[in-house]
Amino acid sequence: MESHLIVVAIFALGIAVGLPIGFVLLASAFCGIMFQRGLPVAMTALGTMPFAKVTDIALMTIPLFILMGAFATQAGVSEKAFQMANRFVGHMRAGLAMATVVACAAFAATSGSSVATSAAVGKIALHEMRRFGYDRAVAAGTIASAGLLGIMIPPSIMLVVYGIITQTDIGQLLVAGILPGILTAGVFCLGLFLLALVRPNLMPSVQAPVPWRERLAGLRDGWGVALLFGVIIGGIYSGAFTATEAAAVGAVTAFLLVLLKRGLDLRALLHSSREAAGSCAMLFLILIGAGLFSQYIALSGLARAAAELIQGSDWPRWLILWCILLAYIPLGMFLEPISMCLITLPIVFPTITALGYDPVWFGIIIVKMSELANITPPLGVNVFVIKAIDPGIQISSVFRGASFFVLLELVTLVLLVSIPEISLLLPRLMQ
């Protein structure tokens, strides 16, 4: 018990002083293993685990998806997606906000990151919504929340990480994210439409409808998104590619889009590669720290004890599930989503599988909890992305605008928990 308290103290201190979460996980796990099994065992784990972790072939999926997203941004996919969506729904109530949601859903199919999705679409959408008189907080909150689709709609880096940690089929996880992503976008659009009916002053201006001929002609702007999504998901669904191979093909396809749209720009290519390398280095450090932390959890017997305790209780399994999910809400307020999942999954996942829940379905639910973490105070990452785009807005205003979407996310969560077929239909058809 004393060793566990020391690990918790080291972890809390590291977070409090602002150390990178990867180093905090490494330090706390190393100390935990040392107190339980001695210094030689801890040194052995520290020396062997990082190499074993980063040489996992499945990890190649992450940098390739990140690189693909960087190339897609360089190819102007976000601008084309917003223009295309705006032609179809811009004239409706809350049309620009709904166009932002649709554009984020389209860009998410090329990105895999909620931060990248919010940043790429936000640069265009925020200016347009402000130009037409949208409430500043609503506009900012819409972009921050619509960007969440980047970690649900495949290719999702979050689902890849979940698959690696839990040894769940990554291809099935990516395919499983399609319908929940579409459902989330639909709930967001319906919520915005109803909000505009009740509070028209928040989204006052309505554009003139675009003729259908122009709308249909504008569909050609979305061929890049359709190509990338079709290559990745079509290849995985048909069995032609593994998830890692699909990521490689997607990165090459995105690079070819850059060549077609803008030609060979070595400076832009270097910028994209540098961005991808920086993101991968940070993420790999977290994965290494989480790997050692998982070893500490396994050696301590915490996961086994938690599973046995829960299985021995008289609580119905749905009540246990909701207790676990509700615990993720306060955790997400203080931990970055990937770190939150990597820390908790070694304990939570054995319990969930012991209760008979499908691991693919639970992966979708975990991503939904991660979405909530990205827009809840005080550490909502997407909110700070919007602050970077619009330095004049107050952080509190963005959180206020995003609070409406927290309610919509909870509605979607209830639907996904109540109707598992939404998540499992496509993976079962793929099998």
Disulfide bonds with the S-S distance in Angstrom:
none
